Amino acid sequence: MLTKITLDNFKSFKIAETIDLMRTNYTILPQNVADNGVLKGCIFVGANASGKSTIILGVKLLLDLLFSERNLNSGIFLCMFGDRPRYSLAYDFLIDKKNIRYYFEVDVNKSMISEKLHIDDKLMMERMGLSAKSYIAEKDGVNYGESDVGKDTLFLRTLYFNTKFASNTVLKHWMEYLKKSIYINMFNNRIISYGNADVSVARYLNKSGCKSINDFFNEYNFEQNIEYEHESVGRDVKLVFGDDESEKYIFFKRKGIEVPIPFMEESLGNQNLLRILPSFLSVIENDGMLLIDEFSSGFHNELENLLVRYFMEKSGHAQMLFVSHSTNLLSNSILRPDQEYAVEFRGENGSRVTRFSSEQPRSAQNIEKMYTSGIFGGLPEYKTADHEAQ
């Protein structure tokens, strides 16, 4: 599980900032903490363009660089108003009771990448430019040169794809955990699965059927079910999808009415819910990280509450890191103060983060009200319409 991420001179984070996912002394919501003491996720709130999505991007970037083709030396990640030509990201994970720390730095001017990998403070791999050394399989280390080290590629990726870390179970399990992760952008309906999980609705239903989704609807009193068939019948209505009987379509049915409603005729909220449910179910079942940007797109407050509670209750070692503008989620009945972060853009200092637990709010306090009153920062400072009229 991810325990910490540090962003330095990365996008809007000019000054190094660390997001900590280890539990603190709060005793509320024990189901939100995994059995290893790591939090099952966190929420980022703040004004538009404050840097919330950049934190999600920082985690997503590691997954992209390991499992997708991406040019690391691109200057698009460098803080544009920073005074250094280098940016870096550091990640800490707890896997099999071992602490894994992975760090990389990119010097944009020199087009040079540096990397270090530790397990419990023991150096396992280091890389500087086009030379690297790995201690993973050999105690005395194995040297690698220009023919082995890609200029624009993480050497960690190269080692993994060449060896699958067969000689190191901890690193192998770490990669397996990362590959089970899923990224969702609710605004543009983009979903990326980094492993083999079929999380598009159609592929998920083709493979797993409707049962798990309908079980979720029934358990939480949604008063609806779905069908994935070539045709759907209800009362005096019969809807048929296409001419080929092998073609299937998603139909909603309200309980007590039973008239089929085609997926694209449903509400935006219901469409978005069905789009992301396979990802929720997959990550909860298999572990990994669920990264969600713009979580509140099209959802009623109560539905957001339910999804967060559901994830925290049902997951084991899975984690949900998400951005939302819904302040109703800032409740001690949903998330702990150590799971809540306010992000604020502070001019030349860039994005800064405040962990709610650092202000030591009591469990009985109204966290949402504290946030909206400015205790934790991260609020926009717009001039009100009434003030403008005066």
Helices and strands as residue ranges (DSSP letters): E 2-8, E 17-20, G 30-32, E 41-46, H 52-67, G 75-77, E 86-95, E 98-107, E 112-119, E 122-128, E 131-134, E 142-144, H 155-163, H 169-179, E 182-185, E 190-193, H 201-208, H 211-219, E 224-229, E 231-234, E 237-240, E 249-254, E 260-262, G 263-265, H 268-286, E 288-293, H 301-314, E 318-323, G 327-329, G 337-339, E 340-345, G 347-349, E 351-355, G 356-359, H 367-372, H 385-389
